[in-house]
Amino acid sequence: MAKDLPVPEMEKLMLTHTGVKDDDLRQLASQRALAVKDHILKSKQVEPERIFLIEPKSVQPEKKEKVSDSRVDFKLK
């Protein structure tokens, strides 16, 4: 079947036939935020009551020049 296709063509087919929904991105963002929170808590340098997760404003990041689309927003209180 497609095993004989060149790698770039296989990659193109995979990308064009893989759908990612906003809910998928929201779930990924939540998992990432929880992993960051757990990592910070394991360091024991920040009190647990000072760390909490909030819902993202949007799953689509603002477009900024020279900034990766992947992000984590931190707020200090």
Summary of the structure (lengths in Angstrom):
residues: 77
radius of gyration: 18.1
end to end distance: 56.7
largest distance: 56.7
contacts: 107
relative contact order: 0.11
helix: 49%
strand: 0%
